[in-house]
Amino acid sequence: MKVVAVAVLFFLGFAQICWGQTNGSTNVAGTGDSEMAAAVQTNSFVVLGATAQQEALVRSQIQTMQPAVLPLRVVFVPHWKYVDNTRVFHLHVPTGYTSALFTHLPSRTIFIDADRYFDETLGYWLAHELGHLVTNSVKEDDAEKAAREFRKRLEGSRKARR
């Protein structure tokens, strides 16, 4: 019985390792169609806990900003969970300041406080969080430098629509 249990555990562990292997192809879409590859790349992150309108807004803003590094997840959480996540991830917010978004760099996850979410300013703050991802830095100045370019792209897109 022990031999069977060890064999099953071995094969389950081996199967999990094999899932990470690829066939060597680096083509995202698999067909060579660059338009399809771009569509897959822009939608290669997950938006959780958002309404359909919020998800569409986040996706369109990130697509407009075109960051070199995309988040893996954008998570809308209720305020109590947001506060708990800031504690768990040891987010340091200076005294007197508040935050409606923050980025966890190791997991490439952007957390949004769903109770403090504002449509008109989301792009501004989302650009800052994407700046953290692109620079791979927790420093606010580094994120702001990267965010300036993203905000220019958002503003250019707004002007083009008008």
Secondary structure, DSSP 4 states (H G I P E B T S, - for coil): -HHHHHHHHHHHHHHHHHHT---S---SSSS--HHHHHHHHHT-SEEES--HHHHHHHHHHHHHH--SS--SEEEEE-HHHHHHHHHHTT----TT---SEEEETTTTEEEEEGGG--TTTHHHHHHHHHHHHHHT---HHHHHHHHHHHHHHHHHHHHHH-
